């Protein structure tokens, strides 16, 4: 196997987790001025039915003739690109310089997908992390790569952060036979937050502000040629309107998530539901907003665990939530009954999440310590986020192994899936048990973080190799401790909730039945079949 092939296969495996769930992700961008501790935070829920495998790629120097074979999700060779002289170390989606990347697919105009393009979005993310020291550089790397080799994916919104800035880049292809891609990138103003969820969100943008806005040369002219934009209308060019027109279902599926994040970070403002419900003429939500209060990392965790609780769209309420208030809805998202179309709500937190993270990039700390990827697998509501410092040189084994084809207690993903799936049997009860463990573990990480980083800083000044070992041992050992604790949690849930009973504090089975609201729904559906009509039937001491 030549070096070009080995590099290509490694990177494909490292990114295979990202390529499967093409259109089901949520991102939040928090600038340093909007965070409580001054860190730039990016969130990424990578949603879909797939088994992620965490990867670490070391920094490396490369010869002038080295190339990378680019393969798609199925393993088909798309082309070959030149390797960079030096590539940076990458832990999942954060590199050694605290640059971090997330994405959501907005699809857009499907006729613009270019089958001849070489680079899919997951390759662009990986290559940008290997080659960029800042968020702005990452935008420039992506732009240069698609210009030279072609863009192969549908529309993408890409979040990019570093210790000082955060950018949103939106990109779409030129169609079959075209070259390059059409894109725009905006720097999020400091002190603001931005969110996106499978719909292009950049509207109008400045044409003469290179500090804050970059864009491809023909992004407007191409839209005019294709009939997506008419300059004689008198309206300014709007990227999202031109390249990602939306119907009612698309708005409900995407903008409800943005609305829910914004309503929670800025509750002092009015957030009408009209736009995400697809009401004609409703005003779109702003691209970024100033939060009422600066956000802590714990605040951001909570935002990623949202099912619209407390709103008209609360997924823990209603007959579709079942007797025990489960927010999970089984696919497909849409269905027909008697010729009418229906859809489930699409929450931020979903059981179909493969992995997610909340990143911290912190300018006041050395890169190996300042960058932390708080990483979790499966449903954000029940996962436990573990700290992976960008200065580590290995990842926890249980997060780097496993397959959808075979259940394994040695796979972190399967352990978390077991706990979350079992909870569906008695959701309102089991969520208390699960989140008690989750809160305990995450609180311990909070308490340890200052101590760990103080020690790492002391080592940074004396012995960089020992600092790397220290951070690696801490990150990997704590992650494996979390997996062990969740295995024990899963075993306890089986014991405590066996056969529909609930064990009390003394270990005795209790018959808890169903909530009265559920009994009423059952009676409404079957008013005669279950009613007791005779005196003999009133006995309550019947044997099993």
C-alpha positions in Angstrom: 0.0 0.0 0.0 1.5 3.3 -1.0 1.5 6.3 1.2 -1.2 8.1 -0.7 -3.6 5.2 -0.2 -2.8 4.7 3.5 -3.5 8.4 4.2 -6.7 8.3 2.3 -8.1 5.2 4.0 -7.1 6.5 7.5 -8.9 9.8 6.9 -11.9 8.1 5.4 -12.3 5.9 8.4 -11.8 8.8 10.7 -14.5 10.7 9.0 -16.9 7.8 8.1 -18.9 8.7 11.1 -19.7 12.1 9.8 -20.7 11.3 6.3 -23.7 9.0 7.0 -26.2 11.4 8.6 -26.3 13.9 5.8 -29.1 16.2 6.8 -29.8 15.9 10.5 -27.5 18.0 12.6 -27.7 21.1 14.9 -24.9 23.7 15.6 -24.7 26.6 18.1 -21.9 29.1 17.9 -21.0 31.1 21.0 -18.4 33.9 20.6 -15.9 34.7 23.3 -17.8 37.9 24.3 -21.0 35.9 24.7 -19.5 33.2 26.9 -19.2 33.5 30.7 -15.5 32.5 30.7 -14.4 34.1 27.5 -14.1 30.9 25.5 -15.3 30.4 22.0 -17.8 27.5 22.0 -19.1 25.4 19.0 -21.7 22.7 19.4 -22.3 19.9 17.0 -24.9 17.2 17.1 -24.1 14.7 14.4 -27.4 12.9 14.0 -28.2 9.7 12.2 -28.2 5.9 12.7 -24.5 5.2 12.6 -21.8 4.1 14.9 -19.1 6.8 15.3 -15.5 6.0 16.0 -13.4 8.6 17.7 -10.0 9.2 16.0 -6.7 10.9 16.7 -4.5 12.0 13.9 -0.9 13.0 14.8 0.9 16.0 13.3 3.2 15.0 10.4 5.6 16.3 7.8 5.1 15.2 4.2 7.3 15.1 1.1 6.7 17.3 -2.0 5.3 14.4 -4.0 2.9 13.0 -1.5 -0.8 12.8 -2.4 -4.0 11.8 -0.8 -6.6 9.5 -2.4 -10.1 10.9 -1.8 -12.8 8.3 -1.5 -16.5 8.8 -0.9 -18.7 7.2 1.8 -18.9 3.9 -0.2 -15.2 3.8 -0.7 -15.2 4.8 -4.4 -12.1 6.7 -5.5 -13.1 10.3 -6.3 -9.6 11.6 -7.1 -6.2 12.5 -5.8 -5.1 15.8 -4.2 -1.7 17.1 -3.1 -0.7 16.6 0.5 0.3 19.6 2.6 4.0 19.9 3.6 2.9 19.8 7.3 -0.4 18.6 8.8 -1.6 19.5 12.3 -2.7 17.0 15.0 -6.5 16.5 15.2 -8.6 15.0 17.9 -11.9 14.2 16.3 -12.9 17.7 15.0 -10.5 20.0 16.9 -6.9 20.5 16.0 -3.8 21.3 18.0 -4.4 25.0 17.5 -7.9 24.9 19.1 -9.5 25.3 15.7 -12.8 23.4 15.7 -15.4 22.6 13.0 -19.0 21.4 12.9 -21.7 21.3 10.2 -25.3 20.9 9.2 -26.5 19.9 5.7 -29.0 22.3 4.3 -29.3 20.4 0.9 -30.6 23.5 -0.9 -31.0 23.1 -4.7 -30.3 19.4 -5.4 -29.6 20.2 -9.1 -26.4 21.9 -7.9 -24.8 18.8 -6.6 -21.8 18.0 -8.7 -21.1 14.3 -9.2 -17.7 15.2 -10.7 -16.6 17.1 -7.6 -13.8 15.4 -5.7 -14.3 16.7 -2.1 -17.3 16.0 0.1 -17.9 18.2 3.1 -16.4 15.7 5.6 -13.1 15.8 3.6 -13.1 19.5 3.6 -13.6 19.6 7.4 -10.8 17.2 8.0 -8.4 18.8 5.6 -9.1 22.3 7.0 -8.3 21.1 10.5 -5.1 19.6 9.3 -4.0 22.7 7.5 -5.4 25.8 9.3 -4.2 27.6 12.4 -7.2 29.9 12.7 -10.9 29.9 11.8 -10.4 32.4 9.0 -7.6 30.2 7.6 -10.0 27.2 7.7 -12.4 29.2 5.5 -9.6 30.0 3.1 -8.4 26.4 3.0 -11.9 25.1 2.2 -12.3 27.8 -0.5 -9.0 27.0 -2.2 -9.6 23.2 -2.1 -13.0 23.4 -3.8 -11.8 25.8 -6.3 -9.0 23.4 -7.3 -10.6 20.0 -6.9 -14.4 20.6 -7.0 -17.1 20.3 -4.4 -19.1 17.0 -4.2 -21.7 17.5 -1.5 -25.1 19.2 -1.2 -25.5 22.6 0.6 -23.6 22.8 3.9 -23.5 25.3 6.8 -20.1 25.0 8.5 -19.3 26.4 12.0 -15.7 27.2 12.5 -14.1 28.5 15.8 -10.7 29.3 17.2 -9.7 30.9 20.5 -10.6 34.4 19.2 -13.2 34.2 16.5 -16.1 32.2 15.1 -17.2 32.0 11.5 -20.2 30.6 9.6 -19.5 29.4 6.1 -22.3 28.3 3.7 -21.4 26.5 0.5 -23.2 24.8 -2.4 -22.1 23.2 -5.6 -22.1 24.4 -9.2 -24.1 21.5 -10.6 -23.0 18.7 -13.0 -19.9 19.7 -15.0 -19.3 22.9 -13.1 -16.2 23.9 -11.3 -15.5 25.1 -7.8 -18.4 26.0 -5.5 -20.5 29.0 -4.5 -20.1 30.1 -0.9 -20.2 33.0 1.6 -18.6 33.1 5.1 -19.3 35.6 7.9 -17.5 36.3 11.1 -19.9 36.2 14.0 -19.8 39.5 15.9 -18.2 39.2 19.3 -20.8 39.1 22.1 -23.3 37.3 19.9 -24.5 33.7 19.3 -25.6 32.0 16.1 -27.4 28.7 15.4 -28.2 26.7 12.3 -30.0 23.4 11.8 -30.2 22.0 8.2 -31.2 25.2 6.5 -29.0 28.0 5.0 -29.2 31.0 7.3 -27.0 33.6 5.7 -29.2 36.2 4.0 -27.8 39.5 2.8 -24.1 40.1 3.3 -21.6 43.0 2.9 -19.7 43.0 -0.4 -16.8 45.2 0.8 -15.9 44.1 4.3 -13.1 41.5 3.9 -12.4 41.6 7.7 -15.9 40.1 8.4 -17.1 38.6 5.1 -15.6 36.4 2.5 -17.4 35.0 -0.6 -16.8 33.2 -3.8 -16.4 35.5 -6.9 -19.5 34.3 -8.8 -21.9 33.6 -5.9 -24.3 36.3 -7.1 -23.8 36.1 -10.9 -24.3 32.3 -10.8 -27.6 32.8 -9.0 -28.7 35.3 -11.6 -27.8 33.0 -14.5 -29.7 30.1 -12.9 -32.8 32.3 -12.3 -32.5 32.1 -8.5 -32.2 35.8 -8.1 -33.5 38.7 -10.2 -31.6 42.0 -9.6 -34.4 44.0 -11.2 -36.6 43.0 -8.3 -34.9 45.8 -6.3 -34.2 43.4 -3.4 -30.6 42.8 -2.3 -29.1 39.4 -3.0 -30.0 36.9 -0.2 -27.9 33.7 -0.2 -30.5 31.6 1.7 -33.4 32.6 -0.5 -31.4 32.0 -3.7 -29.7 28.7 -2.8 -32.0 27.2 -0.1 -35.7 28.0 -0.7 -37.9 26.3 2.0 -41.4 24.9 2.2 -43.5 24.6 5.4 -42.2 21.2 6.3 -38.5 22.3 5.8 -39.1 25.3 8.1 -40.7 23.2 10.8 -37.9 20.7 10.6 -35.1 23.2 10.8 -36.1 26.7 12.1 -37.9 25.3 15.1 -34.6 24.3 16.5 -33.1 27.7 15.9 -36.1 29.4 17.5 -35.8 27.2 20.6 -32.2 28.1 21.1 -32.8 31.8 20.6 -35.9 31.9 22.9 -33.9 30.3 25.7 -30.7 32.5 25.4 -32.7 35.7 25.0 -36.1 35.2 26.8 -36.5 38.9 27.2 -37.3 39.2 23.5 -40.5 38.1 21.7 -39.9 35.0 19.5 -43.0 34.4 17.4 -43.6 30.9 16.2 -44.9 32.1 12.8 -41.7 31.7 10.8 -40.9 28.1 11.9 -44.5 27.2 11.4 -44.3 28.4 7.8 -46.8 31.3 8.0 -46.7 33.3 4.8 -44.9 36.6 5.2 -43.4 35.8 8.6 -40.1 37.4 9.3 -37.1 35.1 9.5 -35.1 34.9 12.7 -31.9 36.9 12.8 -28.7 35.2 11.9 -27.2 36.0 15.3 -28.4 37.5 18.5 -27.0 38.9 21.8 -27.9 36.6 24.7 -29.6 38.1 27.8 -26.7 36.7 29.9 -23.3 35.3 29.0 -23.5 31.5 28.6 -21.6 29.0 30.7 -20.6 25.6 29.3 -23.3 24.0 31.5 -25.9 26.4 29.8 -24.7 25.2 26.4 -25.1 21.5 27.5 -28.7 22.3 28.5 -29.4 24.0 25.2 -28.3 20.8 23.4 -30.7 18.7 25.5 -33.9 20.5 24.4 -37.2 18.9 23.4 -39.1 22.2 23.4 -40.1 21.6 27.0 -42.5 24.2 28.3 -43.7 25.3 24.8 -46.7 24.5 22.6 -44.4 22.0 20.9 -43.3 20.2 24.1 -42.5 16.6 23.0 -42.8 15.2 26.5 -46.6 16.0 26.4 -49.5 14.5 24.5 -50.7 11.1 23.4 -47.6 10.8 21.1 -45.4 11.0 24.1 -46.9 7.8 25.4 -47.8 7.1 29.0 -44.4 8.1 30.4 -43.6 11.3 28.5 -41.0 10.2 26.0 -39.8 12.9 23.6 -38.6 10.3 21.1 -40.5 9.8 17.9 -39.8 6.9 15.6 -38.9 7.5 12.0 -40.1 8.3 9.4 -40.6 11.9 10.3 -43.7 12.3 8.0 -46.6 10.0 7.2 -50.0 10.0 5.6 -53.4 9.1 7.0 -56.5 9.2 4.8 -54.6 11.2 2.2 -53.5 14.0 4.6 -49.8 14.7 5.4 -48.5 14.7 9.0 -45.1 15.3 10.6 -43.5 14.8 14.0 -41.6 17.7 15.5 -37.8 17.5 15.1 -36.1 18.5 18.4 -32.5 19.5 19.1 -32.0 16.4 21.3 -32.8 13.2 19.4 -32.3 9.5 19.9 -30.7 9.3 16.5 -27.6 11.3 17.5 -24.4 9.4 16.7 -22.1 11.8 18.5 -22.1 15.4 19.7 -19.7 17.8 21.3 -19.4 21.2 22.9 -16.0 22.7 22.3 -14.1 25.3 24.2 -11.3 27.3 22.6 -9.6 29.6 25.1 -7.2 32.3 24.2 -5.6 32.8 27.6 -4.2 29.2 27.8 -1.6 27.4 25.8 -3.2 25.6 22.9 -2.8 22.0 24.3 -4.7 23.0 27.4 -7.0 25.7 26.1 -8.8 23.5 23.6 -11.3 21.1 25.0 -13.7 18.9 23.1 -16.5 17.9 25.5 -17.5 14.8 23.7 -20.5 12.5 24.0 -22.1 9.6 22.1 -25.8 8.9 21.4 -28.7 11.0 22.7 -27.6 14.4 24.1 -30.3 14.2 26.7 -28.7 11.1 28.3 -25.1 11.2 27.3 -22.3 12.4 29.6 -19.8 14.8 28.1 -16.2 13.9 28.7 -13.3 16.3 28.3 -10.8 15.6 25.5 -8.0 18.1 25.5 -6.6 19.0 22.1 -3.1 18.3 23.4 -3.7 14.6 23.9 -2.1 12.0 21.7 -4.5 9.1 22.1 -8.3 8.6 22.5 -10.2 6.3 24.9 -10.4 2.8 23.4 -14.1 2.3 24.0 -14.9 5.4 22.0 -12.8 4.3 19.1 -14.2 0.8 18.5 -17.5 -0.9 17.7 -19.9 -1.4 14.8 -23.7 -1.2 14.2 -23.5 -4.8 13.2 -22.7 -6.2 16.6 -23.6 -5.1 20.2 -20.6 -4.9 22.5 -20.2 -3.7 26.1 -16.7 -2.7 25.0 -18.1 0.1 22.8 -19.0 3.4 24.5 -21.7 4.0 21.8 -23.4 0.7 22.5 -23.3 1.3 26.3 -24.9 4.7 26.0 -27.4 3.4 23.5 -28.4 0.6 25.8 -29.2 3.0 28.6 -31.1 5.4 26.4 -33.1 2.7 24.6 -34.0 0.9 27.8 -35.3 4.2 29.2 -38.1 4.2 26.6 -39.9 1.5 28.7 -40.6 3.9 31.5 -39.1 7.2 30.4 -40.4 9.6 33.1 -39.1 7.3 35.8 -35.8 6.2 34.3 -34.7 9.7 33.2 -34.4 10.7 36.9 -32.0 7.8 37.5 -30.0 8.4 34.3 -29.6 12.2 34.8 -28.6 11.8 38.4 -25.6 9.8 37.2 -25.0 12.2 34.3 -25.1 15.2 36.6 -22.8 13.6 39.2 -20.2 12.8 36.5 -20.3 16.2 34.7 -20.2 18.0 38.1 -17.1 16.1 39.0 -15.5 17.2 35.7 -16.4 20.8 36.5 -14.7 20.5 39.9 -11.6 18.9 38.6 -11.0 21.1 35.6 -9.2 24.0 37.4 -7.0 21.5 39.2 -6.2 19.5 36.1 -5.3 22.6 34.1 -3.2 24.1 36.9 -1.1 20.9 36.9 -1.0 20.9 33.1 0.2 24.5 33.0 3.0 23.7 35.5 4.1 20.8 33.3 3.8 22.9 30.1 6.5 25.2 31.5 8.8 22.3 32.5 8.2 19.2 30.4 5.9 19.3 27.4 6.0 15.5 26.8 5.0 14.8 30.4 2.1 17.4 30.0 0.9 15.5 27.0 1.0 12.2 28.9 -0.8 13.8 31.8 -3.6 15.2 29.8 -4.0 12.0 27.7 -4.1 9.9 30.8 -6.7 12.1 32.4 -8.9 12.4 29.3 -8.8 8.7 28.4 -9.1 7.3 32.0 -12.0 9.6 32.9 -13.8 8.7 29.7 -13.5 5.0 30.4 -14.7 5.6 34.0 -17.8 7.2 32.6 -18.4 4.2 30.3 -18.0 1.8 33.2 -20.4 3.8 35.3 -23.0 3.8 32.5 -22.7 0.0 32.1 -23.5 -0.3 35.8 -26.3 2.2 35.3 -27.8 0.0 32.5 -27.6 -3.1 34.7 -29.3 -1.2 37.6 -32.1 0.0 35.3 -32.9 -3.6 34.3 -33.0 -4.7 37.9 -35.0 -1.7 39.2 -37.7 -1.6 36.4 -38.0 -5.3 35.6 -41.4 -6.4 34.1 -43.0 -3.0 34.6 -42.5 -2.9 38.4 -40.4 -0.3 40.2 -38.3 -1.4 43.1 -38.6 0.8 46.2 -35.8 1.8 48.5 -36.2 -1.6 50.3 -36.0 -3.6 47.1 -39.7 -4.4 47.0 -41.6 -4.4 43.7 -44.3 -1.6 43.4 -47.1 -1.6 40.9 -47.1 1.9 39.6 -49.3 1.5 36.6 -49.9 4.5 34.4 -50.6 8.2 34.9 -54.3 9.1 35.1 -54.0 11.2 31.9 -53.0 8.0 30.1 -55.8 6.0 31.6 -58.2 8.6 30.3 -56.8 8.4 26.8 -57.2 4.6 26.9 -60.8 5.0 28.1 -61.6 7.5 25.4 -60.3 5.1 22.8 -62.0 2.0 24.3 -64.9 3.2 26.4 -66.6 -0.2 26.8 -64.1 -3.0 26.4 -62.2 -2.3 29.7 -65.0 -1.1 31.9 -65.9 -3.3 34.9 -69.6 -4.1 34.9 -70.2 -6.7 37.6 -69.6 -6.8 41.4 -67.5 -9.9 41.1 -65.1 -8.0 38.9 -64.4 -5.5 41.6 -62.1 -7.8 43.5 -58.5 -6.5 43.7 -56.9 -9.5 45.3 -56.7 -11.6 42.2 -53.7 -13.8 41.7 -51.2 -13.3 38.9 
